[in-house]
């Protein structure tokens, strides 16, 4: 049987590895969830292909935009 200190250290190391993997997976998930917003900040907004005033604006100025 191993001494209890060595067993405790091995268990702590294992738990730290599991925690590190969980934090890494969570970080990747959050990054991919916000990837489109990050791309818009770094590269800029996508180009607007067509914009026109809608026909049923009812006195307000609504714009219909098509693009990404």
Predicted model as a PDB file, atoms N, CA, C, CB and O in Angstrom, pLDDT in the B-factor column:
MODEL        1                                                                  
ATOM      1  N   UNK A   1       0.835  -1.182   0.000  1.00 63.00           N  
ATOM      2  CA  UNK A   1       0.000   0.000   0.000  1.00 63.00           C  
ATOM      3  C   UNK A   1       0.880   1.247   0.000  1.00 63.00           C  
ATOM      4  CB  UNK A   1      -0.950  -0.003   1.213  1.00 63.00           C  
ATOM      5  O   UNK A   1       1.884   1.312   0.709  1.00 63.00           O  
ATOM      6  N   UNK A   2       0.489   2.233  -0.805  1.00 70.00           N  
ATOM      7  CA  UNK A   2       1.256   3.471  -0.881  1.00 70.00           C  
ATOM      8  C   UNK A   2       1.014   4.316   0.365  1.00 70.00           C  
ATOM      9  CB  UNK A   2       0.886   4.265  -2.150  1.00 70.00           C  
ATOM     10  O   UNK A   2      -0.048   4.237   0.984  1.00 70.00           O  
ATOM     11  N   UNK A   3       1.991   5.112   0.722  1.00 81.00           N  
ATOM     12  CA  UNK A   3       1.758   6.042   1.840  1.00 81.00           C  
ATOM     13  C   UNK A   3       0.620   7.014   1.511  1.00 81.00           C  
ATOM     14  CB  UNK A   3       3.052   6.831   2.168  1.00 81.00           C  
ATOM     15  O   UNK A   3       0.399   7.339   0.344  1.00 81.00           O  
ATOM     16  N   UNK A   4      -0.086   7.468   2.515  1.00 90.00           N  
ATOM     17  CA  UNK A   4      -1.273   8.287   2.293  1.00 90.00           C  
ATOM     18  C   UNK A   4      -0.949   9.630   1.658  1.00 90.00           C  
ATOM     19  CB  UNK A   4      -1.993   8.506   3.594  1.00 90.00           C  
ATOM     20  O   UNK A   4      -1.780  10.150   0.913  1.00 90.00           O  
ATOM     21  N   UNK A   5       0.212  10.217   1.912  1.00 89.00           N  
ATOM     22  CA  UNK A   5       0.562  11.505   1.310  1.00 89.00           C  
ATOM     23  C   UNK A   5       0.701  11.368  -0.204  1.00 89.00           C  
ATOM     24  CB  UNK A   5       1.870  12.050   1.918  1.00 89.00           C  
ATOM     25  O   UNK A   5       0.234  12.228  -0.950  1.00 89.00           O  
ATOM     26  N   UNK A   6       1.338  10.296  -0.657  1.00 89.00           N  
ATOM     27  CA  UNK A   6       1.502  10.082  -2.093  1.00 89.00           C  
ATOM     28  C   UNK A   6       0.132   9.850  -2.749  1.00 89.00           C  
ATOM     29  CB  UNK A   6       2.448   8.878  -2.361  1.00 89.00           C  
ATOM     30  O   UNK A   6      -0.133  10.370  -3.833  1.00 89.00           O  
ATOM     31  N   UNK A   7      -0.716   9.086  -2.105  1.00 90.00           N  
ATOM     32  CA  UNK A   7      -2.059   8.850  -2.626  1.00 90.00           C  
ATOM     33  C   UNK A   7      -2.831  10.162  -2.723  1.00 90.00           C  
ATOM     34  CB  UNK A   7      -2.817   7.849  -1.737  1.00 90.00           C  
ATOM     35  O   UNK A   7      -3.521  10.404  -3.713  1.00 90.00           O  
ATOM     36  N   UNK A   8      -2.719  11.000  -1.712  1.00 92.00           N  
ATOM     37  CA  UNK A   8      -3.406  12.282  -1.704  1.00 92.00           C  
ATOM     38  C   UNK A   8      -2.895  13.183  -2.834  1.00 92.00           C  
ATOM     39  CB  UNK A   8      -3.225  12.973  -0.345  1.00 92.00           C  
ATOM     40  O   UNK A   8      -3.687  13.830  -3.518  1.00 92.00           O  
ATOM     41  N   UNK A   9      -1.582  13.224  -3.028  1.00 92.00           N  
ATOM     42  CA  UNK A   9      -0.997  14.036  -4.099  1.00 92.00           C  
ATOM     43  C   UNK A   9      -1.460  13.538  -5.465  1.00 92.00           C  
ATOM     44  CB  UNK A   9       0.544  14.012  -4.020  1.00 92.00           C  
ATOM     45  O   UNK A   9      -1.792  14.347  -6.331  1.00 92.00           O  
ATOM     46  N   UNK A  10      -1.490  12.245  -5.670  1.00 92.00           N  
ATOM     47  CA  UNK A  10      -1.956  11.696  -6.943  1.00 92.00           C  
ATOM     48  C   UNK A  10      -3.420  12.044  -7.191  1.00 92.00           C  
ATOM     49  CB  UNK A  10      -1.766  10.176  -6.969  1.00 92.00           C  
ATOM     50  O   UNK A  10      -3.802  12.366  -8.316  1.00 92.00           O  
ATOM     51  N   UNK A  11      -4.235  11.981  -6.149  1.00 94.00           N  
ATOM     52  CA  UNK A  11      -5.646  12.309  -6.292  1.00 94.00           C  
ATOM     53  C   UNK A  11      -5.836  13.795  -6.612  1.00 94.00           C  
ATOM     54  CB  UNK A  11      -6.408  11.940  -5.015  1.00 94.00           C  
ATOM     55  O   UNK A  11      -6.682  14.147  -7.434  1.00 94.00           O  
ATOM     56  N   UNK A  12      -5.056  14.664  -5.967  1.00 95.00           N  
ATOM     57  CA  UNK A  12      -5.135  16.098  -6.245  1.00 95.00           C  
ATOM     58  C   UNK A  12      -4.691  16.381  -7.676  1.00 95.00           C  
ATOM     59  CB  UNK A  12      -4.270  16.898  -5.243  1.00 95.00           C  
ATOM     60  O   UNK A  12      -5.316  17.185  -8.368  1.00 95.00           O  
ATOM     61  N   UNK A  13      -3.626  15.735  -8.127  1.00 97.00           N  
ATOM     62  CA  UNK A  13      -3.166  15.924  -9.506  1.00 97.00           C  
ATOM     63  C   UNK A  13      -4.228  15.480 -10.506  1.00 97.00           C  
ATOM     64  CB  UNK A  13      -1.864  15.151  -9.747  1.00 97.00           C  
ATOM     65  O   UNK A  13      -4.459  16.160 -11.505  1.00 97.00           O  
ATOM     66  N   UNK A  14      -4.864  14.362 -10.250  1.00 97.00           N  
ATOM     67  CA  UNK A  14      -5.918  13.877 -11.135  1.00 97.00           C  
ATOM     68  C   UNK A  14      -7.081  14.856 -11.177  1.00 97.00           C  
ATOM     69  CB  UNK A  14      -6.403  12.499 -10.685  1.00 97.00           C  
ATOM     70  O   UNK A  14      -7.621  15.140 -12.246  1.00 97.00           O  
ATOM     71  N   UNK A  15      -7.468  15.371 -10.017  1.00 97.00           N  
ATOM     72  CA  UNK A  15      -8.571  16.325  -9.963  1.00 97.00           C  
ATOM     73  C   UNK A  15      -8.216  17.630 -10.672  1.00 97.00           C  
ATOM     74  CB  UNK A  15      -8.955  16.607  -8.511  1.00 97.00           C  
ATOM     75  O   UNK A  15      -9.075  18.230 -11.318  1.00 97.00           O  
ATOM     76  N   UNK A  16      -6.980  18.073 -10.563  1.00 97.00           N  
ATOM     77  CA  UNK A  16      -6.556  19.283 -11.263  1.00 97.00           C  
ATOM     78  C   UNK A  16      -6.574  19.090 -12.778  1.00 97.00           C  
ATOM     79  CB  UNK A  16      -5.159  19.692 -10.807  1.00 97.00           C  
ATOM     80  O   UNK A  16      -6.944  20.002 -13.517  1.00 97.00           O  
ATOM     81  N   UNK A  17      -6.179  17.918 -13.234  1.00 97.00           N  
ATOM     82  CA  UNK A  17      -6.225  17.632 -14.675  1.00 97.00           C  
ATOM     83  C   UNK A  17      -7.669  17.627 -15.162  1.00 97.00           C  
ATOM     84  CB  UNK A  17      -5.549  16.272 -14.991  1.00 97.00           C  
ATOM     85  O   UNK A  17      -7.968  18.187 -16.216  1.00 97.00           O  
ATOM     86  N   UNK A  18      -8.565  17.000 -14.403  1.00 97.00           N  
ATOM     87  CA  UNK A  18      -9.982  16.972 -14.784  1.00 97.00           C  
ATOM     88  C   UNK A  18     -10.548  18.391 -14.790  1.00 97.00           C  
ATOM     89  CB  UNK A  18     -10.796  16.068 -13.818  1.00 97.00           C  
ATOM     90  O   UNK A  18     -11.285  18.752 -15.708  1.00 97.00           O  
ATOM     91  N   UNK A  19     -10.221  19.191 -13.794  1.00 97.00           N  
ATOM     92  CA  UNK A  19     -10.688  20.573 -13.737  1.00 97.00           C  
ATOM     93  C   UNK A  19     -10.141  21.385 -14.905  1.00 97.00           C  
ATOM     94  CB  UNK A  19     -10.281  21.218 -12.412  1.00 97.00           C  
ATOM     95  O   UNK A  19     -10.871  22.183 -15.493  1.00 97.00           O  
ATOM     96  N   UNK A  20      -8.877  21.197 -15.250  1.00 97.00           N  
ATOM     97  CA  UNK A  20      -8.284  21.910 -16.373  1.00 97.00           C  
ATOM     98  C   UNK A  20      -8.959  21.563 -17.687  1.00 97.00           C  
ATOM     99  CB  UNK A  20      -6.809  21.607 -16.461  1.00 97.00           C  
ATOM    100  O   UNK A  20      -9.203  22.442 -18.513  1.00 97.00           O  
ATOM    101  N   UNK A  21      -9.259  20.297 -17.884  1.00 97.00           N  
ATOM    102  CA  UNK A  21      -9.946  19.876 -19.110  1.00 97.00           C  
ATOM    103  C   UNK A  21     -11.353  20.469 -19.152  1.00 97.00           C  
ATOM    104  CB  UNK A  21     -10.009  18.328 -19.202  1.00 97.00           C  
ATOM    105  O   UNK A  21     -11.811  20.908 -20.207  1.00 97.00           O  
ATOM    106  N   UNK A  22     -12.039  20.481 -18.010  1.00 97.00           N  
ATOM    107  CA  UNK A  22     -13.394  21.051 -17.968  1.00 97.00           C  
ATOM    108  C   UNK A  22     -13.366  22.548 -18.265  1.00 97.00           C  
ATOM    109  CB  UNK A  22     -14.043  20.799 -16.594  1.00 97.00           C  
ATOM    110  O   UNK A  22     -14.222  23.045 -18.997  1.00 97.00           O  
ATOM    111  N   UNK A  23     -12.404  23.266 -17.710  1.00 97.00           N  
ATOM    112  CA  UNK A  23     -12.293  24.698 -17.975  1.00 97.00           C  
ATOM    113  C   UNK A  23     -11.956  24.941 -19.441  1.00 97.00           C  
ATOM    114  CB  UNK A  23     -11.227  25.339 -17.066  1.00 97.00           C  
ATOM    115  O   UNK A  23     -12.489  25.867 -20.051  1.00 97.00           O  
ATOM    116  N   UNK A  24     -11.083  24.127 -20.009  1.00 97.00           N  
ATOM    117  CA  UNK A  24     -10.733  24.263 -21.418  1.00 97.00           C  
ATOM    118  C   UNK A  24     -11.933  24.017 -22.320  1.00 97.00           C  
ATOM    119  CB  UNK A  24      -9.611  23.304 -21.776  1.00 97.00           C  
ATOM    120  O   UNK A  24     -12.163  24.776 -23.261  1.00 97.00           O  
ATOM    121  N   UNK A  25     -12.690  22.982 -22.049  1.00 97.00           N  
ATOM    122  CA  UNK A  25     -13.890  22.682 -22.848  1.00 97.00           C  
ATOM    123  C   UNK A  25     -14.912  23.811 -22.703  1.00 97.00           C  
ATOM    124  CB  UNK A  25     -14.519  21.326 -22.412  1.00 97.00           C  
ATOM    125  O   UNK A  25     -15.530  24.213 -23.689  1.00 97.00           O  
ATOM    126  N   UNK A  26     -15.094  24.319 -21.497  1.00 95.00           N  
ATOM    127  CA  UNK A  26     -16.016  25.427 -21.288  1.00 95.00           C  
ATOM    128  C   UNK A  26     -15.568  26.679 -22.016  1.00 95.00           C  
ATOM    129  CB  UNK A  26     -16.159  25.716 -19.815  1.00 95.00           C  
ATOM    130  O   UNK A  26     -16.393  27.389 -22.590  1.00 95.00           O  
ATOM    131  N   UNK A  27     -14.272  26.961 -22.002  1.00 93.00           N  
ATOM    132  CA  UNK A  27     -13.750  28.121 -22.716  1.00 93.00           C  
ATOM    133  C   UNK A  27     -13.943  28.006 -24.208  1.00 93.00           C  
ATOM    134  CB  UNK A  27     -12.293  28.308 -22.411  1.00 93.00           C  
ATOM    135  O   UNK A  27     -14.317  28.979 -24.863  1.00 93.00           O  
ATOM    136  N   UNK A  28     -13.694  26.829 -24.757  1.00 93.00           N  
ATOM    137  CA  UNK A  28     -13.898  26.615 -26.193  1.00 93.00           C  
ATOM    138  C   UNK A  28     -15.377  26.763 -26.542  1.00 93.00           C  
ATOM    139  CB  UNK A  28     -13.380  25.217 -26.618  1.00 93.00           C  
ATOM    140  O   UNK A  28     -15.714  27.330 -27.582  1.00 93.00           O  
ATOM    141  N   UNK A  29     -16.262  26.257 -25.682  1.00 91.00           N  
ATOM    142  CA  UNK A  29     -17.698  26.379 -25.937  1.00 91.00           C  
ATOM    143  C   UNK A  29     -18.131  27.844 -25.921  1.00 91.00           C  
ATOM    144  CB  UNK A  29     -18.499  25.579 -24.895  1.00 91.00           C  
ATOM    145  O   UNK A  29     -18.885  28.273 -26.794  1.00 91.00           O  
ATOM    146  N   UNK A  30     -17.664  28.611 -24.943  1.00 89.00           N  
ATOM    147  CA  UNK A  30     -18.017  30.027 -24.890  1.00 89.00           C  
ATOM    148  C   UNK A  30     -17.435  30.796 -26.064  1.00 89.00           C  
ATOM    149  CB  UNK A  30     -17.540  30.638 -23.587  1.00 89.00           C  
ATOM    150  O   UNK A  30     -18.090  31.682 -26.612  1.00 89.00           O  
ATOM    151  N   UNK A  31     -16.209  30.465 -26.452  1.00 88.00           N  
ATOM    152  CA  UNK A  31     -15.583  31.137 -27.587  1.00 88.00           C  
ATOM    153  C   UNK A  31     -16.350  30.852 -28.870  1.00 88.00           C  
ATOM    154  CB  UNK A  31     -14.122  30.697 -27.734  1.00 88.00           C  
ATOM    155  O   UNK A  31     -16.598  31.765 -29.657  1.00 88.00           O  
ATOM    156  N   UNK A  32     -16.728  29.592 -29.090  1.00 87.00           N  
ATOM    157  CA  UNK A  32     -17.457  29.257 -30.315  1.00 87.00           C  
ATOM    158  C   UNK A  32     -18.863  29.849 -30.296  1.00 87.00           C  
ATOM    159  CB  UNK A  32     -17.529  27.736 -30.496  1.00 87.00           C  
ATOM    160  O   UNK A  32     -19.414  30.153 -31.353  1.00 87.00           O  
ATOM    161  N   UNK A  33     -19.451  30.017 -29.111  1.00 85.00           N  
ATOM    162  CA  UNK A  33     -20.779  30.600 -28.999  1.00 85.00           C  
ATOM    163  C   UNK A  33     -20.748  32.073 -29.398  1.00 85.00           C  
ATOM    164  CB  UNK A  33     -21.318  30.442 -27.569  1.00 85.00           C  
ATOM    165  O   UNK A  33     -21.716  32.573 -29.972  1.00 85.00           O  
ATOM    166  N   UNK A  34     -19.660  32.774 -29.106  1.00 87.00           N  
ATOM    167  CA  UNK A  34     -19.530  34.191 -29.414  1.00 87.00           C  
ATOM    168  C   UNK A  34     -18.666  34.439 -30.646  1.00 87.00           C  
ATOM    169  CB  UNK A  34     -18.950  34.923 -28.227  1.00 87.00           C  
ATOM    170  O   UNK A  34     -18.264  35.578 -30.884  1.00 87.00           O  
ATOM    171  N   UNK A  35     -18.373  33.425 -31.423  1.00 85.00           N  
ATOM    172  CA  UNK A  35     -17.446  33.551 -32.543  1.00 85.00           C  
ATOM    173  C   UNK A  35     -17.928  34.562 -33.579  1.00 85.00           C  
ATOM    174  CB  UNK A  35     -17.243  32.201 -33.201  1.00 85.00           C  
ATOM    175  O   UNK A  35     -17.123  35.336 -34.098  1.00 85.00           O  
ATOM    176  N   UNK A  36     -19.217  34.573 -33.890  1.00 80.00           N  
ATOM    177  CA  UNK A  36     -19.735  35.508 -34.891  1.00 80.00           C  
ATOM    178  C   UNK A  36     -19.598  36.949 -34.402  1.00 80.00           C  
ATOM    179  CB  UNK A  36     -21.210  35.193 -35.215  1.00 80.00           C  
ATOM    180  O   UNK A  36     -19.254  37.838 -35.182  1.00 80.00           O  
ATOM    181  N   UNK A  37     -19.862  37.182 -33.129  1.00 83.00           N  
ATOM    182  CA  UNK A  37     -19.720  38.529 -32.569  1.00 83.00           C  
ATOM    183  C   UNK A  37     -18.241  38.951 -32.544  1.00 83.00           C  
ATOM    184  CB  UNK A  37     -20.320  38.585 -31.138  1.00 83.00           C  
ATOM    185  O   UNK A  37     -17.924  40.105 -32.830  1.00 83.00           O  
ATOM    186  N   UNK A  38     -17.353  38.033 -32.210  1.00 82.00           N  
ATOM    187  CA  UNK A  38     -15.918  38.339 -32.202  1.00 82.00           C  
ATOM    188  C   UNK A  38     -15.446  38.644 -33.618  1.00 82.00           C  
ATOM    189  CB  UNK A  38     -15.104  37.161 -31.602  1.00 82.00           C  
ATOM    190  O   UNK A  38     -14.653  39.563 -33.824  1.00 82.00           O  
ATOM    191  N   UNK A  39     -15.929  37.877 -34.598  1.00 81.00           N  
ATOM    192  CA  UNK A  39     -15.549  38.127 -35.988  1.00 81.00           C  
ATOM    193  C   UNK A  39     -16.039  39.493 -36.444  1.00 81.00           C  
ATOM    194  CB  UNK A  39     -16.108  37.033 -36.905  1.00 81.00           C  
ATOM    195  O   UNK A  39     -15.329  40.194 -37.164  1.00 81.00           O  
ATOM    196  N   UNK A  40     -17.241  39.881 -36.035  1.00 80.00           N  
ATOM    197  CA  UNK A  40     -17.787  41.183 -36.427  1.00 80.00           C  
ATOM    198  C   UNK A  40     -16.968  42.323 -35.826  1.00 80.00           C  
ATOM    199  CB  UNK A  40     -19.258  41.302 -35.991  1.00 80.00           C  
ATOM    200  O   UNK A  40     -16.837  43.379 -36.444  1.00 80.00           O  
ATOM    201  N   UNK A  41     -16.422  42.126 -34.643  1.00 83.00           N  
ATOM    202  CA  UNK A  41     -15.606  43.167 -34.022  1.00 83.00           C  
ATOM    203  C   UNK A  41     -14.248  43.261 -34.704  1.00 83.00           C  
ATOM    204  CB  UNK A  41     -15.429  42.891 -32.520  1.00 83.00           C  
ATOM    205  O   UNK A  41     -13.755  44.359 -34.961  1.00 83.00           O  
ATOM    206  N   UNK A  42     -13.641  42.117 -34.998  1.00 84.00           N  
ATOM    207  CA  UNK A  42     -12.294  42.102 -35.569  1.00 84.00           C  
ATOM    208  C   UNK A  42     -12.322  42.489 -37.050  1.00 84.00           C  
ATOM    209  CB  UNK A  42     -11.654  40.713 -35.395  1.00 84.00           C  
ATOM    210  O   UNK A  42     -11.540  43.337 -37.481  1.00 84.00           O  
ATOM    211  N   UNK A  43     -13.209  41.879 -37.825  1.00 83.00           N  
ATOM    212  CA  UNK A  43     -13.233  42.072 -39.278  1.00 83.00           C  
ATOM    213  C   UNK A  43     -14.141  43.226 -39.668  1.00 83.00           C  
ATOM    214  CB  UNK A  43     -13.689  40.795 -39.977  1.00 83.00           C  
ATOM    215  O   UNK A  43     -13.879  43.917 -40.653  1.00 83.00           O  
ATOM    216  N   UNK A  44     -15.185  43.436 -38.918  1.00 79.00           N  
ATOM    217  CA  UNK A  44     -16.176  44.452 -39.259  1.00 79.00           C  
ATOM    218  C   UNK A  44     -17.483  43.779 -39.616  1.00 79.00           C  
ATOM    219  CB  UNK A  44     -15.686  45.339 -40.424  1.00 79.00           C  
ATOM    220  O   UNK A  44     -17.532  42.562 -39.796  1.00 79.00           O  
ATOM    221  N   UNK A  45     -18.540  44.563 -39.718  1.00 76.00           N  
ATOM    222  CA  UNK A  45     -19.842  43.971 -40.034  1.00 76.00           C  
ATOM    223  C   UNK A  45     -19.865  43.443 -41.464  1.00 76.00           C  
ATOM    224  CB  UNK A  45     -20.964  45.002 -39.832  1.00 76.00           C  
ATOM    225  O   UNK A  45     -19.111  43.920 -42.312  1.00 76.00           O  
ATOM    226  N   UNK A  46     -20.722  42.466 -41.736  1.00 73.00           N  
ATOM    227  CA  UNK A  46     -20.832  41.961 -43.097  1.00 73.00           C  
ATOM    228  C   UNK A  46     -21.387  43.036 -44.023  1.00 73.00           C  
ATOM    229  CB  UNK A  46     -21.719  40.711 -43.139  1.00 73.00           C  
ATOM    230  O   UNK A  46     -22.118  43.920 -43.577  1.00 73.00           O  
ATOM    231  N   UNK A  47     -21.046  42.969 -45.304  1.00 76.00           N  
ATOM    232  CA  UNK A  47     -21.530  43.992 -46.234  1.00 76.00           C  
ATOM    233  C   UNK A  47     -23.047  43.878 -46.441  1.00 76.00           C  
ATOM    234  CB  UNK A  47     -20.800  43.871 -47.587  1.00 76.00           C  
ATOM    235  O   UNK A  47     -23.619  42.789 -46.391  1.00 76.00           O  
ATOM    236  N   UNK A  48     -23.670  45.024 -46.672  1.00 70.00           N  
ATOM    237  CA  UNK A  48     -25.104  45.063 -46.957  1.00 70.00           C  
ATOM    238  C   UNK A  48     -25.282  44.981 -48.464  1.00 70.00           C  
ATOM    239  CB  UNK A  48     -25.776  46.359 -46.377  1.00 70.00           C  
ATOM    240  O   UNK A  48     -24.766  45.819 -49.204  1.00 70.00           O  
ATOM    241  N   UNK A  49     -26.010  43.973 -48.914  1.00 70.00           N  
ATOM    242  CA  UNK A  49     -26.185  43.774 -50.348  1.00 70.00           C  
ATOM    243  C   UNK A  49     -27.265  44.694 -50.915  1.00 70.00           C  
ATOM    244  CB  UNK A  49     -26.534  42.319 -50.636  1.00 70.00           C  
ATOM    245  O   UNK A  49     -27.044  45.359 -51.927  1.00 70.00           O  
ATOM    246  N   UNK A  50     -28.431  44.736 -50.270  1.00 65.00           N  
ATOM    247  CA  UNK A  50     -29.555  45.530 -50.776  1.00 65.00           C  
ATOM    248  C   UNK A  50     -30.203  46.231 -49.587  1.00 65.00           C  
ATOM    249  CB  UNK A  50     -30.600  44.631 -51.547  1.00 65.00           C  
ATOM    250  O   UNK A  50     -30.423  45.621 -48.540  1.00 65.00           O  
ATOM    251  N   UNK A  51     -30.501  47.496 -49.754  1.00 60.00           N  
ATOM    252  CA  UNK A  51     -31.282  48.195 -48.729  1.00 60.00           C  
ATOM    253  C   UNK A  51     -32.293  49.080 -49.454  1.00 60.00           C  
ATOM    254  CB  UNK A  51     -30.356  49.048 -47.764  1.00 60.00           C  
ATOM    255  O   UNK A  51     -31.954  49.753 -50.427  1.00 60.00           O  
ATOM    256  N   UNK A  52     -33.530  49.075 -48.976  1.00 62.00           N  
ATOM    257  CA  UNK A  52     -34.571  49.906 -49.575  1.00 62.00           C  
ATOM    258  C   UNK A  52     -35.595  50.219 -48.496  1.00 62.00           C  
ATOM    259  CB  UNK A  52     -35.239  49.197 -50.804  1.00 62.00           C  
ATOM    260  O   UNK A  52     -35.720  49.491 -47.511  1.00 62.00           O  
ATOM    261  N   UNK A  53     -36.323  51.304 -48.693  1.00 58.00           N  
ATOM    262  CA  UNK A  53     -37.408  51.620 -47.782  1.00 58.00           C  
ATOM    263  C   UNK A  53     -38.576  50.694 -48.069  1.00 58.00           C  
ATOM    264  CB  UNK A  53     -37.832  53.102 -47.909  1.00 58.00           C  
ATOM    265  O   UNK A  53     -38.930  50.468 -49.226  1.00 58.00           O  
ATOM    266  N   UNK A  54     -39.161  50.169 -47.029  1.00 56.00           N  
ATOM    267  CA  UNK A  54     -40.276  49.255 -47.232  1.00 56.00           C  
ATOM    268  C   UNK A  54     -41.517  50.033 -47.663  1.00 56.00           C  
ATOM    269  CB  UNK A  54     -40.560  48.449 -45.947  1.00 56.00           C  
ATOM    270  O   UNK A  54     -41.649  51.224 -47.378  1.00 56.00           O  
ATOM    271  N   UNK A  55     -42.410  49.352 -48.344  1.00 62.00           N  
ATOM    272  CA  UNK A  55     -43.597  50.006 -48.906  1.00 62.00           C  
ATOM    273  C   UNK A  55     -44.673  50.242 -47.847  1.00 62.00           C  
ATOM    274  CB  UNK A  55     -44.171  49.165 -50.044  1.00 62.00           C  
ATOM    275  O   UNK A  55     -45.485  51.155 -47.991  1.00 62.00           O  
ATOM    276  N   UNK A  56     -44.691  49.449 -46.808  1.00 61.00           N  
ATOM    277  CA  UNK A  56     -45.720  49.595 -45.771  1.00 61.00           C  
ATOM    278  C   UNK A  56     -45.107  50.226 -44.517  1.00 61.00           C  
ATOM    279  CB  UNK A  56     -46.361  48.214 -45.429  1.00 61.00           C  
ATOM    280  O   UNK A  56     -45.278  49.713 -43.411  1.00 61.00           O  
ATOM    281  N   UNK A  57     -44.403  51.326 -44.693  1.00 55.00           N  
ATOM    282  CA  UNK A  57     -43.704  51.952 -43.576  1.00 55.00           C  
ATOM    283  C   UNK A  57     -44.656  52.669 -42.632  1.00 55.00           C  
ATOM    284  CB  UNK A  57     -42.670  52.923 -44.091  1.00 55.00           C  
ATOM    285  O   UNK A  57     -44.297  52.893 -41.476  1.00 55.00           O  
ATOM    286  N   UNK A  58     -45.856  53.041 -43.075  1.00 61.00           N  
ATOM    287  CA  UNK A  58     -46.885  53.685 -42.269  1.00 61.00           C  
ATOM    288  C   UNK A  58     -46.367  54.962 -41.595  1.00 61.00           C  
ATOM    289  CB  UNK A  58     -47.402  52.712 -41.216  1.00 61.00           C  
ATOM    290  O   UNK A  58     -46.588  55.174 -40.403  1.00 61.00           O  
ATOM    291  N   UNK A  59     -45.698  55.785 -42.346  1.00 59.00           N  
ATOM    292  CA  UNK A  59     -45.213  57.042 -41.808  1.00 59.00           C  
ATOM    293  C   UNK A  59     -43.884  56.944 -41.088  1.00 59.00           C  
ATOM    294  CB  UNK A  59     -46.215  57.595 -40.891  1.00 59.00           C  
ATOM    295  O   UNK A  59     -43.273  57.967 -40.781  1.00 59.00           O  
ATOM    296  N   UNK A  60     -43.434  55.759 -40.818  1.00 62.00           N  
ATOM    297  CA  UNK A  60     -42.128  55.576 -40.184  1.00 62.00           C  
ATOM    298  C   UNK A  60     -41.127  55.147 -41.238  1.00 62.00           C  
ATOM    299  CB  UNK A  60     -42.199  54.531 -39.035  1.00 62.00           C  
ATOM    300  O   UNK A  60     -41.512  54.604 -42.274  1.00 62.00           O  
ATOM    301  N   UNK A  61     -39.892  55.375 -40.999  1.00 62.00           N  
ATOM    302  CA  UNK A  61     -38.868  54.995 -41.963  1.00 62.00           C  
ATOM    303  C   UNK A  61     -38.265  53.659 -41.568  1.00 62.00           C  
ATOM    304  CB  UNK A  61     -37.774  56.075 -42.061  1.00 62.00           C  
ATOM    305  O   UNK A  61     -37.373  53.583 -40.723  1.00 62.00           O  
ATOM    306  N   UNK A  62     -38.768  52.616 -42.194  1.00 62.00           N  
ATOM    307  CA  UNK A  62     -38.244  51.271 -41.980  1.00 62.00           C  
ATOM    308  C   UNK A  62     -37.350  50.920 -43.151  1.00 62.00           C  
ATOM    309  CB  UNK A  62     -39.391  50.228 -41.820  1.00 62.00           C  
ATOM    310  O   UNK A  62     -37.645  51.279 -44.290  1.00 62.00           O  
ATOM    311  N   UNK A  63     -36.277  50.232 -42.884  1.00 64.00           N  
ATOM    312  CA  UNK A  63     -35.367  49.821 -43.935  1.00 64.00           C  
ATOM    313  C   UNK A  63     -35.278  48.306 -43.920  1.00 64.00           C  
ATOM    314  CB  UNK A  63     -33.966  50.469 -43.758  1.00 64.00           C  
ATOM    315  O   UNK A  63     -35.077  47.700 -42.867  1.00 64.00           O  
ATOM    316  N   UNK A  64     -35.428  47.699 -45.082  1.00 68.00           N  
ATOM    317  CA  UNK A  64     -35.241  46.256 -45.211  1.00 68.00           C  
ATOM    318  C   UNK A  64     -33.817  46.028 -45.689  1.00 68.00           C  
ATOM    319  CB  UNK A  64     -36.290  45.615 -46.197  1.00 68.00           C  
ATOM    320  O   UNK A  64     -33.371  46.647 -46.655  1.00 68.00           O  
ATOM    321  N   UNK A  65     -33.113  45.145 -45.016  1.00 69.00           N  
ATOM    322  CA  UNK A  65     -31.707  44.881 -45.324  1.00 69.00           C  
ATOM    323  C   UNK A  65     -31.551  43.406 -45.631  1.00 69.00           C  
ATOM    324  CB  UNK A  65     -30.776  45.305 -44.149  1.00 69.00           C  
ATOM    325  O   UNK A  65     -32.055  42.555 -44.898  1.00 69.00           O  
ATOM    326  N   UNK A  66     -30.859  43.105 -46.703  1.00 69.00           N  
ATOM    327  CA  UNK A  66     -30.556  41.713 -47.035  1.00 69.00           C  
ATOM    328  C   UNK A  66     -29.047  41.558 -47.053  1.00 69.00           C  
ATOM    329  CB  UNK A  66     -31.184  41.294 -48.411  1.00 69.00           C  
ATOM    330  O   UNK A  66     -28.338  42.460 -47.499  1.00 69.00           O  
ATOM    331  N   UNK A  67     -28.559  40.454 -46.587  1.00 66.00           N  
ATOM    332  CA  UNK A  67     -27.130  40.178 -46.545  1.00 66.00           C  
ATOM    333  C   UNK A  67     -26.868  39.060 -45.560  1.00 66.00           C  
ATOM    334  CB  UNK A  67     -26.328  41.441 -46.165  1.00 66.00           C  
ATOM    335  O   UNK A  67     -27.766  38.273 -45.261  1.00 66.00           O  
ATOM    336  N   UNK A  68     -25.659  38.979 -45.055  1.00 62.00           N  
ATOM    337  CA  UNK A  68     -25.321  37.927 -44.103  1.00 62.00           C  
ATOM    338  C   UNK A  68     -25.939  38.212 -42.758  1.00 62.00           C  
ATOM    339  CB  UNK A  68     -23.812  37.782 -43.968  1.00 62.00           C  
ATOM    340  O   UNK A  68     -25.765  37.433 -41.821  1.00 62.00           O  
TER     341      UNK A  68                                                      
ENDMDL                                                                          
END                                                                             
